[in-house]
């Protein structure tokens, strides 16, 4: 059975999300559009949107 290296998975998820954001900036010219949208739609602000965005990236890497 395969054992997950949690630290590497979380780092990979955060790094992948950051690269995703950089690529989005290069292609669209807009920065932080996904976290801003998450924060706006939940009503919890940009900080929550950033945490949710990067947390989702880490979760996807773990899965």
PAMI-263614 format. One record per residue (C-alpha): x, y, z; residue in three letters. Coordinates in steps of 0.1 Angstrom, whole numbers, plus 2048, in hexadecimal, padded with zeros to 3 digits. Example, Ala and Ser with C-alpha at 12.3 -4.5 7.8 and 13.67 -1.06 7.14 Angstrom:
BEGIN
87B7D384EAla8897F5847Ser
***
This chain:
BEGIN
800800800Unk80C8237F7Unk81283C813Unk80C86180DUnk829879815Unk813895823Unk82E8AF823Unk8378AA7FFUnk8138A87F4Unk80A8C9805Unk8298DA7F7Unk8218CD7D4Unk7FE8D97D7Unk8088FC7E2Unk8238FE7C7Unk80B8F27ACUnk7F190B7B7Unk80B9277B6Unk81691C793Unk7F191B789Unk7ED93F795Unk80D94A783Unk80193A762Unk7DF94A766Unk7F096C76AUnk80596674BUnk7E795C737Unk7CD974744Unk7E1991753Unk7CC98F773Unk7DA985795Unk7C79757B2Unk7A797179EUnk79E94F7ADUnk7A59577D2Unk7939797CEUnk7759677BFUnk77594E7DBUnk7779697F6Unk75C97E7E5Unk7449617E0Unk747954804Unk747977813Unk76696F827Unk780985815Unk7A0980801Unk7B396F81EUnk79995381FUnk79A9517F9Unk7C094C7F9Unk7BE932814Unk7A2920802Unk7B39217E1Unk7D59147EDUnk7C38FB805Unk7B08ED7E7Unk7D18E97D4Unk7E18D67F1Unk7C28C07F4Unk7C38B87CFUnk7E78AE7D2Unk7E08977EFUnk7C38867DDUnk
***
